[in-house]
Every structure is written in structure tokens, then in C-alpha cells.
Amino acid sequence: MRTRYRLGVDAGGTFTDFVLADRDGGVRLFKALSTPDDPTRAIEAGLALIAEATGESPEAVVSQADLCINGTTVGLNALIQHKGAKVGLICTRGHEDSLEIRLGHKEDGYRYDPEYPPATMLVPRYLRRGVTERVISTGAVHTPMVEDDVRAACALFRKEGVEAVALSFVWSVLNPAHERRAAEIVREELPGVPLTVGSDLYPQVREYTRTSTAVVNAYLGPIMAAYVAAVDRWFRGLGAQNPVRYFQSNGGLATGEVLGGRAVYAINSGPASAPRAGLYVAEPFGAKNLITVDMGGTSFDITMTKNGVTAVHKNIDFLRYRIGVPMIAVETLGAGGGSIGWIDDMGLLQMGPISAGAAPGPACYGQGGTRPTVSDANLVLGYLNPEGLVGGRLPLDRAKAEDAIRREVAEPLGISVDRAAYGMFTIVTNNMVNGIRRVSVEKGEDPRDFALVCAGGATAAHVTALAREMGVSTVLIPKLASGLCAFGQIISDVKHNYMAPFPARMDAEGVAERLAETFAALEAEGAAELGADGFGPDRIRIRRTLDMRYVGQVHECTVEIPVGPIDAAALPSIRAAFDRRHRDLYTYDEPNSLVEIVNVESVMEGVIDPPPPMRIAPGAGAEAARKGERAMMFSADADRRPTPIYDGARLGAGDRVEGPAVIEEETTTIVVEPGWTATLHETGVYLLKPAA
């Protein structure tokens, strides 16, 4: 760290988390209620908490921070709520409907459901304008572009008040001349209107994916640009000496200037930092197979890391829209602390996906919420401290929680409030178990081979129940669990993806030389961009991947290859790596079949030194941290039992807590079920395991 502090901000649906690390190894976590209508108000509230705790003004803290990092759900929320910009699309004539045709595909799970509604189009049909032009698959121009068609589209967009334009022509990735000339015309005709050019944003083979990605980027661009400008202005006003960094869905950082034109990279930026934090947390324990679970107020996010490598998806449907750019693979459920319990038409109890959010919040928050939520159930079961969350700054009202559960769950089902609360707890836990199975069992992985890393403020109340159901024997809960994504941001590197199309068979003449030239060009561009951002050659890390397939296949798989010289002698090892990858994914390979490359990608990272690790002093034994007991319920059929409560702030390294017990940290509550133990490690991480 070059200066005194490093600050990370993660804006969630209910809370905005702040992690402040100093160069002495101190790490502090702060939480403020999110303000979706104006996220800078939550940042202001969080900085006020930091100022109160440090005795320094927000200006002093920010001016002494070498990295102010912001992860945001602004883009994600705009896409969920369909509150993006009014977009016009300019495409090759005859391809105006490719967004609705969607390759003839319905999302998995709904493929055979005739009543499943079509996705809402981000560009209405009348704002999709075709241009006479055609480039063919060799890159040759078949039909010259009619420039008047572009001008006519711009005239319509001007009349209709279009706020952003997406431009995507067929085979523009092999010959972008038409797209570039059309872009010049759009900028002349519509000065000041944001423009997304498909071959610049996503230079990869696949026309529908490229067009859809460009449209999503245009749809979110003005909102993200306004947000970035407001946050940058806010931090500059506080004396920030360095540009604010923003976390991207690809798992790395970028400046606001970069993100402003690549809004699609910010869609899922919040949970994308969890795997990096999970690896950091697990390193002292030697664990590299991790399932990181993050239960906040609104959602439950799951990521998987195997052998230290986190799964990254490209060309996927996200919220029903095809997105091509790389994104950390995150499974998201509507299962947060604010998830509402309700009775369906069959008289069955359901949990979520609707959430009470930050406003009005769960009934127990006393802010106007009347619906029973997961947090209300946890309070009634005795798991949560009735004196309040976040160190008592958010008081809880047990009577309101009981009234909500009684009215909407217990009485309709004819059961007691206690049993209703435990039923809510069990169902939301089972929903989370099913989500974990989707990223593990359904991908051919045994979750028992993985450690669970706990993130989010609400996860620790459920994590031993989750582990018990999954058969997982190692659970890691950092003291910073409720702000783990914000912590992941301050230890992450700057990251950019550089892509190019490369349709070629591996047996084609000169393919190795062309491949080497393509990678060299991409990496020269990346080195220049990172160099301008202050990273010298010794601070740049490179990863190379190829999208490959057997000739005749429709879909390709991504293969990582070594960074080094590429010549004819390297091709057999690349081919062997593809066969292995195909076998891992699909259980078979075809070593005698021809193989073709479709796309290439260089991932360029500017390496940032992480802050020093946290260190916890040795403890005096768990009993010294015991602060009382509460009656808690651990089974639908069992009575409440007196359960010891421990103050996490008074536990030291090596202290061991036996379940049943509750450990209360300032921003999270750890429920240690009967038959489990929790031991605090010197790095501030609780290791939970079944009792021997």
C-alpha cells in the first residue's frame, strides 16, 4: 500500500458495505442502509461512520486512500426493473428480428413450456432499423453499405428521443469497415448520444450474441455513466488523489472512464469479487476447492472455485438476455435475509424470491414492513440479538416479527409461531442447498470435496445447516463475512479482456504464425492501456484462452493455453489441451476428429499489492468471551434450549466454541448447530467442523 488506507465499497440491495484497510494490517467493516434512488447518499452515510470510528474526517480518509473501489448493483437493478435508456439498434437489413428470434432458444427449464412469456425486448421493433450492407464469412464485402439508410435511422432516433444507440452488422468482426463508417455517421447525426459498436465491445464470432451484448451495453450505458460521474465527483470533492476504481463482472477492477463505455461489464459486479476474497480467506488452510456463498438482505449468491480457478462464463443468458463478455459464474437466488414468507395457492409455505429490501425491510426492523421474512424467523428462533444488528445501530422488534409470522404463516397453516419460524428457516435453507447443487452436483462435482466460505451478513446463521445438508465438513467464516465482497474488491487486480475472432482449422497452413500475431497484437494493446494506468511490465500478468470445437459442432469450449511462443511445435499440445477440456466437460473426446479455433482472448491484469493480512492475538479461552444465553430452537420437534452466546470481539486466536452456540460479531451472527465446533484462526477466520 502506497498510502495509509485502502477503501472498498460494495452497494447491495439492502446494505452498502465499507471495508477500510490500513497498512498496519487493520481491517474494519462498516455498513449503511442502501439508498437505491441515490447510491451516493449511502456512501455519504458510510463515510460518516468511518469518520466517527477513526476520528478523521471523510476528506482525510479519502485523501489518504490509494484505492477507492466501488462495486455497484446500479446496472443490475436497471436490467431487472427494465429502467434502462431508450435504445435504437442499427443492424444489417433482414436481421432486425434476431433479438426476438433468439436463435430459436428458450431458457433452460422453460424450453417445453408453451405458456412461458417471451422476454421483454430492450429495443422495441420500430427502433430496430436495417441497413443495406453485407460482409460475408470471408470478410469480403458482398453488398456495399447504403449510407442514407444509416442517416434515415438517425433521423428516426432523433425524432423518437432515443438516448443510446447500438450498432451491430453481420460479420463485422472480420471486416469492421461498414460498422466504423456507420459509427462516424451516427456521431455526426446524433452528437452526444452514447454509441455502442458491437465489433469494438465484443469482437467475437456469433452475431446474435454480439448484437444482444451491444444492446444491453447501450441500454445500461447512460445510467452507468451518470452513476460513475456522480461517484467520481463525490470522491474528488473529498480530495481523492487517485481515480475511483469500479469492480467488473469479470472479477477485476477498471477506472470509471473504462467502465462508462463498457456498462455491460458492471452488471453483476458485486458478487463477482467473492471468489477472490474466498481464496484469500482459505489460503492459510490450504483449501483451493471452494464454494463461496453470500446471503445478504435481498439475494443468495453462489460461486465455485476448483483448484484455485473460479468458473467464468461467456455467451450466456443472464436475466433472459444473451451476454457474451466474460462474467464470473454466479448462481443467484431470491433467498436473502429480507426474503418474504408466503402461502401459495396449494396451501404450501414458500420463501422468496420477493424481498422486503432496505425499505420497508423486514417487520422486525420497525420501518413499516409488515411481511414475515427470513430475518424475522431468525429473530423469533433466538438466533439474532433482539438488541439489534450492526452493533445495535439497527434495533430489532421481536413482537412485530412474531405478529407478522403469526398472521401470514402460522395461523393459515394452523401451527405455532415457533414451528412456523423454523419452517421458514428450513425452507430457505433448502432453497440455498438446491442452488449449491446446481453449481456442483449438476456440474459433475461432489460438494463434499469443497469447503464452504461464508460471505454476507445473513449466511452465518444458516451455514452449519447448509453444510449438514450438503455433507460438507469444512466451513470458513471470516470476521469480515458480511463485507467479504467489499474486501474482495480491495485485494483484486485491475483486469481487462482483449478478444478477437479467429475462425480457422488447426490443420490450416500458417495457423500458428497467425495465432501468434493475433495474441501479440492483443497483448500490445493491453500493455499500453495498463501502462497508461501506471502498471509497468513487471506488474502485468497475462492469461490466454482459445474458444475451440470439433469441426461440425455448434458450440465451442474455452481452453487455457500457456503464455509463450506459439509455433507449429506448440499446436499438438494446444490440441491435447482441448481434448482434455472437452473430456472434462462432456465425458468424452474425439482425438481423431478435426478441430477448429473460433475466438481468441488475452486476459491482462495489472497486479496490485494486497493490504497486510489481519492478525488476531491468542485468546484466553472461549469462556472468557461468554456473555450470556438465549433460548433457541434447533428442530421443529424440539423445545427451545438455553444456548450460550459468545462475544466475537473477545474471542482470540485458538479459542474453540462448541455447539449449540451463537457467536455475535458486530455485523454477522454465527449459529453453531449442535454437533459442530468453531475455532478462531489468527487470520480472523472461524473454522467450523463437525465435532469428532
C-alpha positions in Angstrom: 0.0 0.0 0.0 1.4 3.4 -1.0 -0.7 5.4 1.4 -2.4 4.9 4.7 -5.7 3.4 3.7 -7.5 1.3 1.1 -11.3 1.7 0.9 -13.8 -0.7 -0.7 -17.5 0.0 -1.1 -20.0 -2.6 -2.1 -23.6 -1.4 -2.8 -26.1 -4.2 -2.2 -29.8 -4.3 -2.4 -30.3 -3.8 1.4 -26.9 -2.7 2.8 -23.9 -0.9 1.4 -20.7 -2.3 2.9 -17.5 -0.4 3.5 -14.1 -2.1 4.2 -11.2 0.1 5.4 -7.8 -1.5 5.4 -4.7 0.2 6.7 -1.0 -0.5 6.1 -0.6 -2.0 9.6 -2.9 -4.9 8.8 -6.0 -3.4 10.4 -9.3 -4.1 8.6 -12.6 -2.6 9.7 -16.0 -3.1 8.3 -18.9 -0.6 8.3 -22.5 -0.9 7.0 -25.1 1.6 5.9 -28.6 1.1 4.6 -28.6 1.2 0.8 -30.3 4.1 -0.9 -31.3 2.8 -4.4 -32.7 6.1 -5.5 -29.4 7.9 -4.9 -26.5 5.5 -4.1 -24.2 8.4 -3.2 -26.3 9.0 -0.1 -25.4 5.5 1.2 -21.7 6.3 0.5 -22.0 9.5 2.5 -23.6 7.7 5.4 -20.8 5.0 5.4 -18.1 7.6 5.3 -19.7 9.3 8.3 -19.5 6.0 10.2 -15.8 5.7 9.2 -15.1 9.2 10.3 -16.8 8.5 13.7 -14.7 5.4 14.2 -11.4 6.7 13.1 -11.7 10.3 14.4 -10.7 11.5 11.0 -12.9 13.4 8.6 -14.1 11.8 5.4 -11.8 14.1 3.5 -8.8 12.9 5.5 -9.6 9.3 5.0 -10.3 9.5 1.2 -7.3 11.7 0.5 -5.1 9.1 2.2 -6.6 6.1 0.3 -4.6 4.7 -2.6 -7.6 2.8 -3.9 -11.3 3.8 -3.5 -13.1 0.8 -5.0 -16.8 0.7 -5.8 -18.9 -2.4 -6.6 -22.4 -1.5 -7.6 -25.8 -3.1 -8.4 -26.9 0.0 -10.4 -26.7 -1.7 -13.7 -28.1 -5.0 -12.4 -31.1 -3.3 -10.9 -31.8 -1.3 -14.0 -31.8 -4.5 -16.0 -34.0 -6.3 -13.5 -36.5 -3.5 -13.4 -36.3 -2.6 -17.1 -35.4 1.0 -16.3 -32.6 1.5 -18.8 -32.2 4.0 -21.6 -34.3 4.3 -24.7 -32.2 2.4 -27.3 -32.2 2.4 -31.0 -30.5 -0.5 -32.9 -28.9 -0.2 -36.4 -28.2 -3.7 -37.9 -27.8 -5.4 -41.2 -31.1 -5.3 -43.2 -33.0 -8.6 -42.6 -31.6 -9.1 -39.1 -33.9 -6.7 -37.3 -35.7 -9.5 -35.5 -32.6 -11.6 -34.4 -33.1 -10.3 -30.8 -36.6 -11.8 -30.7 -35.8 -14.9 -32.6 -33.0 -15.6 -30.1 -31.6 -18.4 -32.1 -34.9 -20.2 -31.5 -33.9 -20.8 -27.9 -35.9 -20.7 -24.7 -34.0 -20.7 -21.4 -33.2 -24.0 -19.8 -36.1 -25.1 -17.6 -38.7 -23.5 -19.8 -37.9 -25.0 -23.2 -41.1 -27.0 -23.4 -43.4 -24.6 -21.6 -45.7 -23.1 -24.2 -47.1 -20.6 -21.7 -43.7 -19.1 -20.7 -43.8 -15.5 -21.9 -41.2 -14.0 -24.2 -38.5 -11.8 -22.8 -39.2 -8.1 -22.7 -37.3 -6.5 -25.7 -34.8 -3.8 -24.7 -35.3 -2.3 -28.1 -38.9 -2.1 -29.5 -39.3 -3.3 -33.0 -39.9 0.2 -34.5 -36.5 1.3 -33.2 -34.6 -1.6 -34.9 -33.5 -0.2 -38.2 -32.0 -2.3 -41.0 -29.2 -1.0 -43.3 -28.5 -2.4 -46.7 -24.9 -3.8 -46.5 -23.4 -7.3 -46.3 -20.0 -8.7 -45.4 -19.6 -12.4 -45.8 -17.8 -15.0 -43.7 -14.5 -14.5 -45.5 -14.5 -10.8 -44.6 -15.2 -9.8 -48.2 -17.8 -7.1 -48.9 -20.7 -8.7 -50.8 -23.0 -5.6 -50.7 -21.7 -2.1 -50.2 -23.3 -0.1 -47.3 -26.0 2.4 -48.2 -25.1 5.4 -46.0 -28.6 7.0 -46.5 -30.1 4.1 -44.6 -27.9 5.0 -41.6 -28.9 8.6 -41.8 -32.6 7.7 -42.0 -32.2 5.6 -38.8 -30.6 8.5 -37.1 -33.4 10.8 -38.2 -36.0 8.4 -36.7 -34.0 8.1 -33.4 -33.7 11.9 -33.1 -37.5 12.2 -33.6 -38.2 9.5 -31.0 -35.8 10.8 -28.4 -33.5 7.8 -28.4 -31.0 8.1 -25.6 -28.4 5.5 -26.8 -27.6 3.6 -30.0 -26.3 0.1 -30.6 -24.7 -0.8 -33.9 -24.1 -4.4 -35.0 -23.6 -5.7 -38.5 -23.2 -9.3 -39.7 -19.5 -10.5 -39.9 -18.3 -7.0 -38.8 -15.7 -8.8 -36.6 -13.9 -9.9 -39.8 -14.3 -6.7 -41.6 -15.4 -3.7 -39.5 -15.3 -1.1 -42.3 -19.1 -0.8 -42.6 -19.6 -0.6 -38.9 -16.9 2.0 -38.5 -18.3 4.2 -41.3 -21.8 3.8 -39.8 -20.5 4.8 -36.4 -19.0 8.0 -37.9 -22.4 8.9 -39.4 -24.2 8.2 -36.1 -21.8 10.5 -34.3 -22.3 13.2 -36.9 -26.1 12.9 -36.9 -26.6 12.3 -33.1 -23.8 14.2 -31.3 -23.7 13.5 -27.6 -25.8 10.3 -27.9 -23.9 7.3 -26.4 -23.0 4.8 -29.1 -22.0 1.1 -28.7 -20.3 -0.5 -31.6 -20.6 -4.3 -31.5 -17.3 -5.2 -33.1 -15.5 -3.0 -30.6 -17.3 -4.2 -27.5 -17.4 -7.9 -28.3 -15.1 -8.7 -31.2 -16.1 -12.4 -31.4 -17.8 -14.7 -33.8 -21.5 -15.1 -33.0 -23.8 -12.4 -34.5 -26.8 -12.8 -32.1 -24.6 -12.7 -29.0 -22.7 -9.7 -30.3 -25.9 -7.8 -31.1 -27.6 -8.6 -27.8 -24.4 -7.7 -25.8 -24.3 -4.3 -27.7 -27.9 -3.6 -26.9 -27.6 -4.4 -23.2 -24.5 -2.2 -23.1 -26.3 0.7 -24.8 -29.4 0.1 -22.5 -27.3 0.4 -19.3 -24.6 2.9 -20.6 -26.3 6.2 -19.8 -27.3 5.0 -16.3 -23.8 3.7 -15.5 -22.1 6.8 -17.0 -24.3 9.1 -14.8 -23.5 6.9 -11.7 -19.8 6.8 -12.4 -19.7 10.6 -12.9 -21.6 11.2 -9.6 -19.4 8.9 -7.6 -16.2 10.2 -9.2 -17.3 13.8 -8.5 -18.2 12.8 -4.9 -14.8 11.3 -4.2 -12.9 14.1 -6.0 -14.8 16.6 -3.8 -13.4 14.7 -0.8 -9.8 15.0 -2.0 -9.3 11.7 -3.7 -5.8 11.6 -5.1 -6.4 8.6 -7.5 -9.3 7.7 -9.8 -12.1 5.7 -8.3 -11.9 2.0 -9.4 -15.0 0.0 -10.2 -15.4 -3.7 -9.8 -16.4 -5.6 -13.0 -18.3 -8.8 -13.6 -15.1 -10.4 -15.0 -13.5 -10.3 -11.5 -11.2 -7.3 -11.9 -11.0 -3.6 -11.5 -11.4 -0.8 -14.0 -11.5 3.0 -13.9 -14.8 4.8 -14.4 -13.6 6.1 -17.7 -13.3 2.5 -19.0 -16.5 1.3 -17.3 -18.5 4.2 -18.7 -18.2 2.8 -22.2 -18.5 -0.9 -21.1 -21.5 -0.8 -18.8 -22.2 -4.5 -19.5 -19.1 -5.4 -17.5 -20.7 -4.0 -14.4 -23.9 -6.0 -14.4 -23.0 -8.5 -11.7 -20.0 -6.8 -10.2 -21.0 -7.1 -6.6 -20.8 -10.9 -6.1 -18.0 -11.3 -8.6 -15.4 -10.3 -6.0 -16.4 -13.1 -3.6 -14.2 -15.8 -5.1 -11.1 -13.7 -4.9 -11.9 -13.0 -1.2 -12.7 -16.7 -0.7 -9.3 -17.8 -1.9 -7.6 -15.2 0.3 -9.5 -16.4 3.3 -8.9 -20.1 2.6 -5.1 -19.8 1.8 -3.9 -20.4 5.4 -6.0 -23.6 5.5 -4.6 -24.9 2.2 -8.1 -25.1 0.6 -8.4 -24.5 -3.1 -11.7 -26.1 -3.8 -14.3 -23.6 -2.6 -18.0 -22.9 -2.7 -18.5 -19.3 -1.7 -22.0 -18.4 -0.5 -23.2 -14.9 0.1 -26.6 -14.3 1.7 -27.4 -10.6 2.0 -30.6 -8.9 2.6 -32.0 -9.5 -0.9 -30.3 -12.4 -2.6 -28.1 -15.5 -2.1 -25.1 -15.7 -4.5 -23.1 -18.8 -5.1 -19.7 -19.1 -6.8 -17.4 -22.2 -7.3 -13.7 -22.3 -7.4 -11.9 -25.5 -8.2 -8.1 -25.9 -7.9 -7.8 -22.2 -7.3 -9.6 -21.3 -10.5 -13.1 -19.7 -10.5 -15.6 -20.6 -13.2 -16.1 -17.8 -15.8 -18.9 -17.8 -18.3 -19.2 -16.3 -21.7 -22.1 -16.3 -24.2 -24.8 -16.9 -21.5 -28.3 -15.8 -20.9 -28.4 -13.5 -17.9 -31.8 -12.3 -16.7 -33.1 -13.5 -20.1 -30.6 -11.5 -22.2 -27.6 -13.0 -24.1 -24.4 -11.5 -22.9 -21.1 -12.5 -24.5 -18.4 -10.8 -22.4 -16.7 -12.8 -19.6 -18.5 -12.9 -16.3 -17.7 -14.7 -13.1 -20.2 -17.6 -12.9 -22.6 -16.6 -10.2 -25.8 -18.5 -9.3 -28.2 -16.1 -7.7 -31.4 -16.9 -5.8 -34.0 -14.8 -4.2 -33.1 -16.0 -0.8 -31.8 -13.2 1.4 -32.5 -12.1 4.9 -35.3 -10.0 3.6 -37.0 -12.8 1.6 -40.7 -12.9 2.3 -42.5 -16.0 3.5 -45.9 -16.6 1.9 -48.6 -19.3 1.4 -49.2 -20.4 -2.2 -52.5 -21.4 -3.8 -51.9 -25.0 -2.7 -51.5 -24.0 0.9 -47.7 -24.6 1.0 -45.2 -22.3 2.6 -42.8 -20.6 0.2 -39.8 -18.3 0.8 -39.0 -15.5 -1.7 -38.0 -14.6 -4.3 -39.7 -11.3 -3.4 -37.7 -9.3 -0.8 -38.6 -6.6 1.7 -35.3 -5.0 0.7 -33.9 -2.0 2.6 -37.3 -0.2 2.5 -39.6 -1.1 4.2 -37.4 -4.0 5.3 -38.4 -7.0 7.5 -41.1 -6.5 10.0 -38.6 -6.6 12.9 -36.8 -3.6 11.5 -39.7 -1.4 12.6 -39.6 0.7 9.4 -43.0 -0.1 8.1 -42.5 -3.6 6.9 -45.4 -6.0 7.7 -44.5 -9.1 5.8 -42.7 -12.0 7.5 -39.1 -12.5 6.3 -36.1 -14.8 7.0 -34.7 -12.2 9.4 -38.0 -12.2 11.4 -37.8 -16.0 11.6 -34.2 -16.0 12.8 -35.1 -13.4 15.5 -38.0 -15.5 16.7 -35.9 -18.6 16.8 -33.5 -16.8 19.1 -30.6 -16.7 16.7 -30.4 -12.9 16.3 -29.8 -10.5 19.2 -33.0 -8.6 20.0 -30.9 -5.6 21.0 -30.2 -5.1 17.3 -27.9 -5.7 14.3 -24.8 -3.8 13.2 -23.6 -3.3 16.7 -27.0 -2.3 18.0 -27.4 0.5 15.4 -30.3 -1.3 13.8 -32.7 -2.3 16.7 -35.0 -5.3 16.2 -38.6 -5.6 17.3 -39.4 -9.2 18.2 -43.1 -8.5 18.8 -43.6 -7.2 15.2 -41.7 -10.2 13.8 -44.0 -12.6 15.8 -47.1 -10.8 14.7 -46.1 -10.9 11.0 -45.3 -14.7 11.2 -48.5 -15.4 13.2 -50.7 -13.5 10.8 -49.3 -14.7 7.4 -47.8 -18.1 8.2 -48.7 -19.7 11.5 -52.5 -19.1 11.5 -53.0 -20.0 7.9 -51.1 -23.3 8.5 -52.6 -23.9 11.9 -49.3 -24.2 13.7 -47.4 -22.3 16.4 -45.3 -19.3 15.7 -42.2 -21.2 16.7 -42.8 -24.0 14.3 -43.7 -21.5 11.5 -40.5 -19.7 12.1 -38.5 -22.9 12.0 -40.3 -23.9 8.8 -39.3 -20.6 7.2 -35.7 -21.2 8.2 -35.8 -24.8 6.9 -37.3 -23.9 3.5 -35.0 -21.0 2.8 -32.1 -23.3 3.7 -33.3 -26.0 1.4 -33.6 -23.4 -1.4 -30.0 -22.5 -0.9 -29.0 -26.2 -0.8 -30.7 -26.6 -4.2 -28.8 -23.7 -5.6 -25.5 -25.1 -4.4 -26.4 -28.4 -6.0 -26.9 -26.6 -9.3 -23.3 -25.3 -9.3 -21.8 -28.5 -8.0 -23.7 -31.8 -8.4 -25.3 -30.8 -11.7 -21.8 -29.9 -13.0 -20.4 -33.2 -12.0 -18.7 -32.0 -8.8 -19.2 -33.5 -5.3 -19.8 -30.7 -2.8 -18.2 -32.8 -0.1 -14.8 -32.2 -1.9 -15.2 -28.4 -1.3 -15.0 -26.0 1.7 -17.9 -23.6 2.2 -16.7 -20.0 2.5 -19.3 -17.8 4.2 -20.0 -14.3 3.0 -22.9 -11.9 3.6 -24.4 -10.7 6.9 -27.1 -13.4 7.0 -25.3 -16.5 5.8 -23.6 -17.4 9.1 -27.0 -18.1 10.7 -27.7 -20.8 8.1 -24.2 -22.1 7.2 -24.0 -25.1 9.5 -27.4 -26.2 8.4 -26.3 -25.8 4.8 -23.1 -27.8 5.4 -25.0 -30.5 7.3 -27.5 -30.9 4.4 -24.7 -31.0 1.8 -22.3 -33.2 3.7 -19.6 -30.5 3.7 -17.2 -30.9 6.6 -15.2 -27.6 6.4 -16.8 -24.2 6.8 -14.8 -20.9 6.8 -16.4 -17.8 8.2 -14.2 -14.6 8.3 -14.9 -11.9 10.8 -15.4 -9.7 7.7 -18.1 -12.1 6.3 -20.8 -9.5 5.9 -18.5 -7.3 3.9 -16.5 -10.0 2.2 -17.3 -8.8 -1.3 -16.1 -5.3 -0.4 -12.9 -6.9 1.0 -12.5 -8.9 -2.2 -12.5 -5.7 -4.2 -9.6 -4.1 -2.3 -7.4 -7.2 -2.8 -8.3 -7.6 -6.5 -6.2 -6.6 -9.5 -7.1 -4.3 -12.5 -8.3 -6.6 -15.2 -9.2 -6.2 -18.9 -10.3 -8.8 -21.5 -9.0 -8.4 -25.1 -10.7 -10.5 -27.7 -10.5 -11.2 -31.4 -12.2 -13.6 -33.8 -10.1 -16.4 -35.3 -12.1 -18.8 -37.4 -9.5 -21.3 -38.6 -8.9 -25.0 -38.6 -5.9 -26.1 -36.7 -4.5 -28.0 -39.7 -4.6 -24.9 -41.9 -1.3 -23.7 -43.3 0.3 -20.8 -41.3 -2.3 -21.1 -38.4 0.4 -21.0 -35.7 2.0 -17.8 -37.1 -1.3 -16.1 -37.4 -2.3 -17.1 -33.9 1.0 -15.8 -32.5 0.5 -12.5 -34.3 -3.1 -12.1 -33.0 -2.1 -12.7 -29.4 0.9 -10.3 -29.8 -1.5 -7.5 -31.1 -4.0 -8.0 -28.3 -1.3 -8.0 -25.6 0.4 -5.0 -27.0 -2.9 -3.1 -26.8 -3.4 -4.4 -23.2 0.2 -3.5 -22.1 -0.3 0.0 -23.5 -3.6 0.5 -21.7 -2.3 -0.9 -18.4 0.9 1.1 -18.8 -1.2 4.3 -19.1 -2.8 3.2 -15.8 0.6 3.1 -14.1 1.5 -0.6 -14.4 5.0 -1.5 -15.6 5.8 -4.7 -17.4 6.8 -6.4 -14.1 3.2 -5.7 -12.8 1.3 -7.2 -15.7 0.0 -10.7 -15.7 -1.3 -12.5 -18.9 -3.7 -15.4 -19.4 -4.5 -16.8 -22.8 -7.6 -18.7 -23.9 -9.0 -20.2 -27.1 -12.6 -21.0 -28.0 -12.3 -24.3 -29.8 -14.6 -27.1 -31.2 -14.6 -30.2 -33.3 -15.4 -29.3 -36.9 -19.2 -29.6 -37.3 -20.0 -28.8 -33.7 -22.3 -25.9 -32.9 -20.9 -24.8 -29.6 -17.3 -24.4 -28.5 -15.5 -24.7 -25.2 -12.8 -22.4 -23.7 -9.3 -23.8 -23.3 -6.5 -22.0 -21.4 -3.1 -22.2 -23.1 0.4 -21.3 -21.8 1.8 -17.8 -22.3 4.8 -18.3 -24.5 5.9 -18.7 -28.1 3.3 -20.2 -30.5 4.7 -22.1 -33.4 3.9 -25.3 -35.3 5.5 -27.3 -32.5 3.1 -25.9 -29.9 -0.1 -26.9 -31.8 -0.1 -30.6 -30.7 -0.1 -29.5 -27.0 -2.9 -27.0 -27.7 -4.9 -29.7 -29.4 -4.3 -32.1 -26.5 -5.4 -29.4 -24.0 -8.7 -29.0 -26.0 -9.3 -32.8 -26.0 -8.8 -32.9 -22.2 -11.1 -29.9 -21.7 -13.8 -31.5 -23.8 -13.5 -34.7 -21.9 -13.8 -32.9 -18.6 -16.9 -31.0 -19.7 -18.7 -33.8 -21.7 -17.0 -37.1 -20.5 -15.6 -37.9 -24.0 -13.2 -36.6 -26.6 -12.6 -37.3 -30.3 -8.8 -37.3 -30.8 -9.2 -38.3 -34.5 -11.6 -35.5 -35.4 -10.6 -32.2 -36.9 -10.5 -29.2 -34.6 -11.1 -25.5 -35.3 -10.4 -22.3 -33.4 -13.3 -19.8 -33.2 -12.1 -17.0 -31.0 -9.0 -15.9 -29.0 -8.8 -13.9 -25.8 -6.0 -12.4 -23.7 -6.8 -11.6 -20.1 -4.5 -8.8 -18.9 -4.2 -8.0 -15.2 -2.4 -5.1 -13.5 -1.2 -6.6 -10.2 -1.9 -4.7 -7.1 -0.3 -5.4 -3.8 -2.9 -6.6 -1.2 -3.0 -5.0 2.2 -1.3 -6.9 5.0 -3.3 -9.8 6.5 -5.3 -9.4 9.7 -3.8 -10.9 12.8 -5.7 -11.9 15.9 -4.0 -12.2 19.3 -4.1 -15.5 21.1 -7.2 -15.9 23.3 -7.8 -16.7 26.9 -10.4 -19.4 26.2 -13.9 -19.2 24.9 -15.4 -18.9 28.4 -13.8 -15.5 28.8 -15.9 -14.3 25.8 -19.2 -15.8 27.0 -21.8 -13.1 27.6 -25.0 -14.9 28.4 -27.5 -17.2 26.9 -30.8 -17.2 25.0 -33.5 -19.8 24.5 -33.1 -21.1 20.9 -34.8 -23.7 18.7 -32.8 -26.1 16.5 -35.5 -28.5 15.4 -39.2 -28.3 14.5 -40.0 -31.0 17.1 -37.7 -30.0 19.9 -38.3 -27.5 22.6 -36.2 -24.3 23.0 -33.0 -24.9 24.8 -30.8 -22.4 26.7 -27.9 -21.7 24.3 -24.6 -19.8 25.2 -23.8 -16.6 23.4 -20.2 -15.5 22.8 -18.9 -12.0 22.0 -16.8 -12.4 18.9 -14.8 -9.3 19.7 -13.5 -11.0 22.9 -12.5 -14.3 21.3 -8.9 -14.8 20.4 -6.8 -17.0 18.1 -7.2 -20.6 19.1 -10.4 -20.2 21.1 -12.9 -23.0 20.5 -16.6 -22.8 20.8 -18.8 -26.0 20.9 -22.3 -26.1 19.6 -25.0 -25.3 20.2 -23.9 -21.8 20.5 -24.1 -18.4 18.9 -21.1 -16.1 18.2 -22.1 -12.5 17.8 -19.8 -10.4 15.6 -20.7 -6.8 15.0 -22.1 -7.3 11.6 -22.9 -11.1 11.5 -24.3 -13.8 13.7 -22.7 -17.2 13.6 -25.1 -20.1 14.6 -23.1 -23.1 15.6 -25.5 -26.0 15.5 -25.4 -28.9 18.0 -22.6 -31.3 16.9 -20.4 -28.6 15.4 -17.4 -26.7 16.7 -16.0 -23.3 15.8 -12.3 -22.4 16.2 -10.9 -18.8 15.6 -7.8 -18.7 13.5 -5.2 -16.0 13.9 -6.2 -14.5 10.5 -9.7 -13.7 11.8 -11.4 -16.7 10.2 -13.6 -19.1 12.1 -13.1 -22.8 11.1 -16.3 -24.8 11.7 -16.2 -28.5 11.6 -18.5 -31.4 12.8 -17.5 -32.5 16.3 -15.3 -35.6 16.3 
